[in-house]
Amino acid sequence: MMMIVYAETVDQDVMAALTQVDIKKYIKMERVIGRSPEIENMAQEGSIYWTEKYILLMLAVKDEEVQNVTDMFRKLKKEHPVKGGYHVFVVPMEQLL
């Protein structure tokens, strides 16, 4: 399972890039907030401490697809830099049902 967090402002670019690497299935959660160790105050949407809104994207991909998706986000990071950046994580996944 790949878990990706990125700024809402680059969502169109991310969705277009996913199409290019043939990813059609995903879970997308919009207006995600969180807390960073560098920020003392809890993140609140629209606050002066957390002006960006983020999207959490979850992709259930095969092991051999992970590198393509990671490379896609590296390319996006270069071509469309954004405050808060792109954060890509991989976590083990097992489908139970």
C-alpha positions in Angstrom: 0.0 0.0 0.0 1.4 3.4 -1.0 0.2 6.3 1.1 0.9 9.7 -0.5 0.3 13.2 1.0 0.5 16.3 -1.1 -0.9 19.8 -1.3 -4.4 20.3 -2.7 -3.0 22.9 -5.1 -1.2 20.3 -7.2 -4.1 17.8 -7.3 -4.8 18.2 -11.0 -1.1 17.5 -11.8 -1.1 14.4 -9.6 -4.3 13.0 -11.1 -2.9 13.6 -14.6 0.4 11.9 -13.7 -1.5 8.9 -12.2 -3.2 8.5 -15.6 0.1 8.5 -17.3 1.4 5.6 -15.2 -1.9 3.8 -15.7 -3.1 3.9 -12.0 -6.9 3.9 -12.1 -7.8 2.7 -8.6 -7.2 4.7 -5.5 -8.7 6.0 -2.3 -8.5 9.8 -2.1 -9.2 11.8 1.1 -9.4 15.5 0.7 -8.8 18.4 3.2 -6.6 16.3 5.4 -4.9 18.1 8.3 -2.2 17.0 10.6 0.6 18.1 12.8 4.3 18.5 12.0 7.0 18.3 14.7 8.2 21.7 13.5 4.9 23.4 14.4 3.9 23.8 18.0 0.2 24.4 17.4 -2.2 21.8 16.3 -3.0 22.1 12.6 -6.4 23.7 11.9 -7.8 24.3 8.5 -7.5 27.9 7.5 -5.3 28.9 10.4 -2.2 31.0 10.0 -0.2 28.0 11.0 -1.6 25.6 8.5 -2.8 27.5 5.4 -2.4 24.6 3.0 -5.0 21.9 2.6 -3.7 18.4 1.9 -4.8 15.3 0.1 -4.1 11.7 1.3 -4.0 9.2 -1.5 -3.9 5.5 -0.9 -2.8 3.2 -3.8 -3.0 -0.6 -3.6 -0.2 -1.4 -6.1 1.8 -4.5 -6.9 5.4 -4.5 -5.7 6.7 -4.0 -9.2 4.6 -0.8 -9.6 6.0 0.9 -6.5 9.1 2.2 -8.3 7.0 3.7 -11.2 4.8 5.6 -8.8 7.7 6.8 -6.7 9.5 8.0 -9.9 6.3 9.8 -10.9 6.2 11.7 -7.6 10.0 12.5 -7.9 9.3 14.0 -11.3 6.2 15.9 -10.0 8.4 17.3 -7.1 10.8 18.7 -9.7 8.3 20.0 -12.2 5.6 21.3 -9.7 7.3 22.2 -6.4 4.8 23.1 -3.7 4.9 24.2 -0.1 4.7 21.1 2.0 6.0 18.9 -0.8 5.0 15.4 -1.6 5.3 12.6 1.0 5.3 9.0 -0.3 5.2 6.1 2.1 5.0 2.3 1.6 3.3 0.1 4.2 2.7 -3.6 4.1 -0.8 -4.6 3.0 -2.8 -7.7 3.3 -6.4 -8.0 2.1 -8.6 -9.8 4.6 -12.0 -9.7 2.9 
